[in-house]
Amino acid sequence: MNPKRVLSKDTIIMKLKSDSKDGVIEELIDVLVASGKIKDRKAALKAVVDREKKMSTGLQNGIAIPHGKTDTIESLVASIGISPAGIPFESLDGQPAQIILLTVSPASRTGPHIQFLADISRVLHNEDTRKRVLTATHEEEVLELLAGETPPAPPPA
């Protein structure tokens, strides 16, 4: 599944403000609320936090993919936040998360959620892509990188 079908410029935070796992999850939920993709903030936040309590979604190589399921949304939604300094996320490798991809999907559907996570994980498995996401200067560049495309030149300063 092409990440551009789920992510958009208004669901990307180029520099996260939060420095804690809970703060980042709230920040990424709030960007989905602000973009109109989530109507019930409380239900979405609870779904992600409850899932995170079962087992941390901090992976390795600076990536975390917090996610949750709730029937208060109709289709898969996602946001991404970047923190070059990293955020403690109880990751598998013990390293801080620098690229945090949050997803919320309907509890009644599994397919799109699994496919999206598999596709994003494959792209972010590449070390060069991760480095380029961390140094990206604009949202369009992040979208292109996650879609496995050559990013456009940055806008003129």
N, C-alpha and C positions, 0 to 999 in steps of 0.2 A: 504494500500500500504506500503510495507516494505521500511522504510527510506533508507536502503542500496541501493535501486534502484535509488535514487535521490541524496543522499549525498555520498561523498567519503572522504578519508583522506585529499585530496588536496582542499576540499571545507570547511574545518573546521579550524577556527582560535581559538586556545586554549586560547590566551590572546589578546583581542582586544587592539589596540593602541589608538584608538580614544576615546574621552570622551564626544562626542556630538552625537545626533541622526543623523544629516546629515553626520557627519564624519564616523559613523559606517555603515550607508547605503552605502556610497562610498567604504569603506573598504571591505564590503561583496560583492559588485558588482565586485570590482577589483579582488577578489579571484576567482570569476566565470570566469572573462575574462582571468586571468592567467592560469586557468585550461582548457581553450578552450571551455567552455560550453556556453559562450556568445561571439558573434562576434561583435555586435553593442553596445558598452558600453553606448554611449549617449542615445540610444533609451531605453535600459533597465533601466538606472538610471532615466530617465524622467518618465517612467511608474511607478516606485516605489515612487518617490518623489511626483508625481501628486496624486497618491492614498493616500499617507500619508497626504497631504494637506487637503483632504476631511474629514478625521477622523484618529486620531492616532491609530496605530495598537499595541500600548502598552496595554497589557492585564492586568493581575494581577499575583501575586506570582512571580514577577521578570522575566516575559516572554513578549517578543515582537515578532510579526510576520509581519514585513513589507513585502509587496508583490505588484506586479504589473503585468500587462498583455501587451504584445506586440507581433505582428506577425513577429518580426525579429528573433524569436527563434522557433524551431520546436516542442520542448517538454519541459515539466516542468523541471526547474533547481532550485537548492537550495544550500544555504551556511548557516553555523551557526557560530556565534561568541560568545565567553564567556568572561564576565567581572565580576569577583567576587565582585568588588567594586560597580558595577552598573552604568548605564548611564541614565540620565533623558530622559524619553520617553513619557511623557504625558500619563502615564498608567492609567487605570481605577481606580486602588486603590491608585494612587499618589506615588507609590513606584518606584525606579529606576529599569530598566530592566537589568538582569544579563545574561540571555540566549536569544540571538537574532537570530531568524531563518528567513532568507530572501528567498523569492521565486519569481521567474519570470516564467510566463507561457504564452503560445500562447493565444492571444485575442479570437481566434476562438474556443477554447476548454475550458470547465469548469470542467468536471468530474475528471480528475486526480488531479487537483489543490485542489478541495474541499476534495477529499478522503485523499490526503496527509496531509492537514491541520487538518482534523478530527483525523487521526491516531496519528500524532505528539502531538496534543493537549491532547489526551487521555493519552498518555505516560507521558507527562510533568505535567499532573494533579496530579501525585503522588509526594508528598513532598520528599520522600526518593530518588526517581529518580532524581529530580531537584538537591538535595544536592550532589548526586554522580556525576552528570554532572559537577557541579561547582568545584568539587575536583578532577576530572579526570586528569590523568597525560599524557595521549596520545590520539590521534585521534581515534584509534581503540576502545578504551574504550567508548568514546562518541557514536560511531556508534552502539556498542553493546547495550548500555543503551537505546538509542532511538529506537532500534529495539525490545526492550523488552526482550533482551537476557542477560544472565549472562556475564559480561565482562571478557575478558581474564586477566591473571595476567600481571602486567606491565612488560615491558622489563627490563632485569637486568641493574643496574646502572653501 
